[in-house]
C-alpha cells in the first residue's frame, strides 16, 4: 500500500476518534525491526464503556465507508480496551484505567511519536512543466484625496 493512502486511512481513524471526543490521542510509528506486527498504533481513551464503544463504532464506520474493514476486533463487549486491527495500523481505544495499566507508550517507548498534523501534511505535487502561480502584490490606495469637481 502507498504510504500516502495509509496516512489518509489513519487520519480518517483519528478524525473518527476526535469526533467522538476521545481523550489523550497519540500516534506511534513503529520502528522497523522492533518486533511490532504493524506500522502504526493509534491510541486514545474514553471516559466510560459507552464512549469507548462509540469511538470504536465510529472508527469502523468511517473506514468501512472508505472500503476498509478490520481484520480483527477484540474487547468490544468489555469496553475496557477495544483493539481494531487494520493490518498496517491498529487502533486501541482504552478506558482510562486500562490505558494507565497497560501503558503502551512506555512499552513501545522507542516508537516515534506523531501528531495528527504529521499525517495530514501530505505534500501536493506540482503539475510538470507549469510554473508556480505568481502572487499579485497588493496596491495600497493613495493617501491623497482627489478634489471633487464642481
C-alpha positions as CSV (number, residue, x, y, z in Angstrom):
1,X,0.0,0.0,0.0
2,X,1.2,3.5,-0.8
3,X,2.3,5.5,2.3
4,X,0.0,8.4,1.4
5,X,-3.1,6.2,1.2
6,X,-2.1,4.6,4.6
7,X,-1.8,8.1,6.1
8,X,-5.2,9.0,4.8
9,X,-6.7,5.9,6.4
10,X,-5.0,6.6,9.7
11,X,-6.2,10.2,9.5
12,X,-9.8,9.0,9.0
13,X,-9.5,6.9,12.1
14,X,-8.1,9.8,14.1
15,X,-10.9,12.1,13.0
16,X,-13.4,9.5,14.0
17,X,-11.8,9.3,17.4
18,X,-11.8,13.1,17.8
19,X,-15.4,13.4,16.6
20,X,-16.5,11.1,19.4
21,X,-14.5,13.2,21.9
22,X,-11.7,10.7,22.5
23,X,-9.1,11.8,25.0
24,X,-5.3,11.6,25.1
25,X,-5.0,10.7,21.4
26,X,-1.5,9.6,20.5
27,X,0.0,8.0,17.4
28,X,3.1,5.8,17.4
29,X,5.1,5.0,14.3
30,X,6.7,1.6,15.0
31,X,10.3,1.1,14.1
32,X,11.3,-1.5,11.5
33,X,12.8,-4.4,13.3
34,X,11.2,-3.6,16.6
35,X,9.1,-6.8,16.6
36,X,5.9,-4.8,16.1
37,X,3.3,-6.5,13.9
38,X,2.1,-3.3,12.4
39,X,3.4,0.1,11.2
40,X,1.3,2.4,13.4
41,X,-0.6,2.5,16.6
42,X,-3.4,5.0,17.2
43,X,-4.2,5.2,20.9
44,X,-7.0,7.0,22.7
45,X,-9.2,6.9,25.7
46,X,-12.9,7.1,26.5
47,X,-14.3,8.1,29.9
48,X,-16.8,5.3,30.1
49,X,-17.7,2.0,28.4
50,X,-20.3,3.5,26.2
51,X,-17.9,6.1,24.9
52,X,-15.2,3.5,24.3
53,X,-17.7,1.5,22.2
54,X,-18.9,4.7,20.4
55,X,-15.4,5.6,19.4
56,X,-14.7,2.1,18.1
57,X,-18.0,2.1,16.2
58,X,-17.2,5.4,14.6
59,X,-13.7,4.3,13.5
60,X,-15.2,1.2,12.0
61,X,-18.0,3.1,10.3
62,X,-15.6,5.7,8.8
63,X,-13.1,3.2,7.5
64,X,-15.9,0.9,6.2
65,X,-17.1,3.9,4.1
66,X,-13.6,4.0,2.6
67,X,-13.8,0.3,1.8
68,X,-11.6,-0.9,4.7
69,X,-12.7,-3.4,7.3
70,X,-10.8,-4.5,10.4
71,X,-9.2,-8.0,10.1
72,X,-9.8,-8.4,13.8
73,X,-11.7,-6.7,16.6
74,X,-11.1,-7.6,20.3
75,X,-12.5,-6.4,23.6
76,X,-15.6,-4.6,22.3
77,X,-18.1,-6.2,24.7
78,X,-16.0,-5.5,27.8
79,X,-15.2,-2.0,26.6
80,X,-12.0,-1.7,28.7
81,X,-9.6,-2.0,25.7
82,X,-11.0,-2.3,22.2
83,X,-8.5,-3.2,19.6
84,X,-9.3,-2.7,15.9
85,X,-6.6,-4.3,13.6
86,X,-6.3,-2.9,10.1
87,X,-3.0,-4.8,9.4
88,X,-0.9,-1.7,8.6
89,X,-2.2,0.1,11.7
90,X,-4.0,-0.8,14.9
91,X,-6.5,1.4,16.7
92,X,-6.5,1.0,20.5
93,X,-9.5,2.5,22.4
94,X,-9.0,2.3,26.2
95,X,-10.9,3.1,29.3
96,X,-8.8,5.5,31.4
97,X,-8.0,2.7,33.9
98,X,-6.8,0.2,31.3
99,X,-4.8,2.9,29.5
100,X,-2.8,3.6,32.6
101,X,-2.4,-0.1,33.5
102,X,-1.1,-1.3,30.1
103,X,0.8,1.9,29.3
104,X,1.6,1.1,25.6
105,X,3.5,4.3,25.2
106,X,6.0,3.1,27.8
107,X,6.1,-0.4,26.4
108,X,6.8,0.9,22.9
109,X,9.0,3.8,24.0
110,X,11.3,3.5,21.0
111,X,8.4,4.2,18.6
112,X,8.3,7.7,17.0
113,X,5.5,9.8,18.4
114,X,3.5,11.6,15.8
115,X,0.9,14.4,15.9
116,X,-2.3,14.2,13.8
117,X,-0.9,17.1,11.7
118,X,2.1,14.9,10.7
119,X,-0.3,12.6,8.8
120,X,-2.4,15.3,7.2
121,X,0.5,17.2,5.7
122,X,0.8,15.1,2.6
123,X,2.8,17.3,0.0
124,X,0.9,18.1,-3.1
125,X,2.7,17.5,-6.4
126,X,3.1,20.4,-8.8
127,X,2.0,19.7,-12.3
128,X,5.0,19.1,-14.6
129,X,6.0,21.9,-16.9
130,X,3.8,24.5,-15.2
131,X,5.4,27.4,-13.4
132,X,4.3,28.3,-9.9
133,X,1.5,30.9,-10.0
134,X,2.6,34.5,-9.4
135,X,1.4,36.3,-6.4
136,X,0.0,39.7,-7.0
137,X,1.2,42.4,-4.7
138,X,-1.5,44.5,-3.1
139,X,-1.5,48.1,-4.2
140,X,-2.0,50.5,-1.4
141,X,-4.6,53.1,-2.0
142,X,-3.4,56.6,-2.5
143,X,-3.4,58.7,0.7
144,X,-4.2,61.8,-1.3
145,X,-7.9,62.5,-1.8
146,X,-8.9,63.7,-5.3
147,X,-10.6,67.0,-5.3
148,X,-14.2,67.0,-6.4
149,X,-15.1,68.9,-9.5
150,X,-18.0,71.2,-9.1
